[in-house]
Amino acid sequence: MWLWKTTRRVKYPCANRQRGCHELFSIEHIPEHHTVCVYGKLKCPFKLNKNCSWIGFKNDLKEHANDTHKANFHESSFRSVSFVDKIINIISYFGELFVQYKRIRDGRLYSAVQLIGTSGKASKYKCQFTLRAANGIEQISKMLFVQGYSEDWETIFNSGKCFCLDEAVVRHFLVQNNLDLTITLYRV
């Protein structure tokens, strides 16, 4: 019995330590962590709208996104101009990788940004969404915290931790079926 109590108090490293995960866990929390560790194998975020079948490590995702999804890969803040149902962008900034997802659902436009990392690390970043009208005067802007990669998009969208506008409002900002939506990332 004393051996089990001692084993539970000891902190063990993640199996992905050599790839960059420096987290330590008690023995009963390691399996749970391994299911969400971003230093383990990841599926390409573009699996959601382009059915990309790439699976690899976080360190290789930037190269994959730049080679395979060049139009949706950005090295800093960027403008999203398309008004299609689902859009995914990967952003390499501050030495990190972020995923921006935009979706139209139930008559509303939703968009959020995730850090490919833990929620704790994600809380060190904010993203600003700025939607501008063609006249250059009217705009809607909202600043939000970046979300962690373990959260699924539906949870983020349902929780309100996202940029969300009624489609009727968004249509006011459309010019030839395009939006002038700028996403800017900040360190907190």
Phi, psi and omega in degrees: 000317181296328179295318179296318179296320178294317180299323181289334180277339181287141177259130183248146179284156175293148178296342180263023182303318182292341178266356175128352180276118182250020180286149176237141185221154169287160189302327182283346181262350181298311181301320179297316180297318183298335178286340182239000183296123182284354177268356172277193179288137180243149169271147178300132178302337181284000175299336182291322183234351179235007180052038178290131184260008181297137172226130181192196182263156181307319181298338181261350184295321181301313180296317179299313182297319180293323181281319190260329185235044188309319182293340182244021178244129185228147180260002179194201176303154184207167177252132176255120186247349184277145179245041177272169187301310183232131177224134175238138174229144172250132184240125174257114185202146182058026182073015181237167174244131180238152176238126176252131182234131177236136181213143173257124182210135176053040177074019179225150174262126178241142174207143179208167179233136175243146169268134173282085185178187183284162177297322178299317178290323180297328182292354177271004182229147173236158175230141178246127175258127178230117179254123183246144176277163181298332182286352177076000182254308182285139176203156174236132182225141178215134179253132182223158171285146174288144181264158177282157186287342181283344179279136178275157186300319181299319178296316179298312182295319180289335182278346182084007179275048185207167172281123185219126179222146173297144181301327179297321178292315181299320181299332176297333183264356180287138173229113183050046178063024177237152177247151171253080181250117179256134177247120182238133180257144180226148168275142180272000000 
